[in-house]
């Protein structure tokens, strides 16, 4: 199942509630979600939070418009690719691909511009989607502007059901 979401509709709240319901029902669940970081009422970035409780920066507002080293940017945010990959990749690579009798739910919130700077993440998502023992609950952005290749690939998969939440 993939949720296609507009900005600001409470996607993280929805993902958290679904995840809590799955866990309380005894369904094996792993994955991550992204959460806003606010300081003084102002959004200053996003963190990645794994369902096992680890947290790290995904992006932060940059006060410097000139860059001397390679930076990955989305608008005013600079993406911390190292932090993101260190938290997310081990979890995605260890998702059970059907070795047990019970299917595992893998939460991937989200598959968007910031996350797609990571080629290793793209590869891990593709691998997770093809795993026979894993059901993915993910979020993708509503298409606007230039299409994101992996997002469109996921949206057009026959084995994916997309729900649009507005």
N, C-alpha and C positions, 0 to 999 in steps of 0.2 A: 504494500500500500504506500503510495506517495501522496503527500498533501501538497498541493500547489497553493501558495499563500500570498496574499497581499501584505504589504508592510503594515505593522501596527495593529494586527487583528488578534493578537494574543497567542501566537503560534507556540511560544515556549511554554506558556501556561497550559495549553492544550496537550503538548507533548508530555509535560510533567504529570498531568492528571491521567493520561492514558498509561504512562509508564507505571505510575503508582497502582493503578487498577490491575495491570498485568502482573506486577510483582506480588500484590496481595492475593491474587488468584493462583499463585505458585508457578506462573509462567517464567521460564528462564529468560532473562532480559539483560542485554548489555548495550553499550553505545555511548552517545554523547549528545549534548544540546549546547546551544550558544545562549549566552545571557548578557544583557546590557550591563555595562559598568557606568555608574553615575557618580558624579562628584558635584556637590552643591546644586543639585537639581538638573544638572546638565550631563548629557551622555558624552562620555569621554572614550568609550571603546566597547569592546566585546570580549568576554572570556569564553573559553571552552570548558565545559563541566562534564566529566565522565559520570556514568551512572554508578561507578564504584566510588565516587566522591573526590576524585582528583580535579584540580582546577589550574588553569594557566591562561595567559593572555593570548587572544586571537588577534586583536588589533587595538590600537590606541590612536587618538587624535594626534596629529603631528603639528607642532607649532612652527616647524621649519619647512618652507616651501622648496628650498634648494637641497639637493641630496648629493653627497659625494660618493656614497656606496650604493650598491644595487638595493632598491627598496621596492616592495610590492605594495601598491596603493589602490584603494578604492575610495574615491572622493577625498575627504579629509583624513581618512584613516590609513595608517601604515600597518600592514599585516606582519605579524610575528610568525613567520613560517616555521622556524625551528621549534618554537614552543608548541604550535599546533600539531606538527608532525610527531613530536615526542609523546604527546598525550594520546593522539587518535590512532596512529598507525599500529602500535602494538596491539591495541584492542581489536581493530579491524582484522589484523592478520591472524588473531587467535580465535576468531568467531568459529564456532563449531559448524562444520559443513556436512552435517548429517551423520556423524558417528554415533550419536545417541538415538534412542527411540523417540525422544521428544524434540520437536522443532524449537529453535531458539529465536527470539525476536531481537533484531539488531536495530537500534534507534540511531538514525543519522540525521541530525538537525544542525546544520543544514548543508545542502549541496548548492552552494552559491558562489558568487564571484571571488570572495576572499579565500574560500576553501580550495577553489579550483586553480589557484596559483601553484598548488602542490601536485606535481606529476605523480608522485608516489600515492597520494590520496586518490587521484583519479583511477589509478590502477587497482588500488585496494577496494574501491567502491565497485568497480566492474567485477572483480573477483567475488566480492560478497554477494552481489546480485545473481551471479551464476551458481552460487553454492546451493546444493539441493536441500540442505538441512537448515537453512536460515530464511526467516521471513524478515524483510526489511520494512521498517516504519520510518519513512524519511520525509524531509521537506525540501521542496524546490521553489524557486521564485516564479512568480507570474511572468511570462515573457514580456519584455519591454526593451526596446533598443536592439542591440546586436545579440542574436541568440547565443547561448552558452552551449557548446557542443555536447558535453556530457549530459546536461539537463535535457536537451532535446532528444538525445539518445534514450535516456530513461523514460521520458514522456511517451515515446513511440514504441516502447517494448510491449510485446503481446502479453507478457506475464506480469505487467504492472497495472494496477488500478489507481488512477489519479482522482483525488477528491479536491475540488477547489473550495477553499475556505475564505469567505470575505467578511 
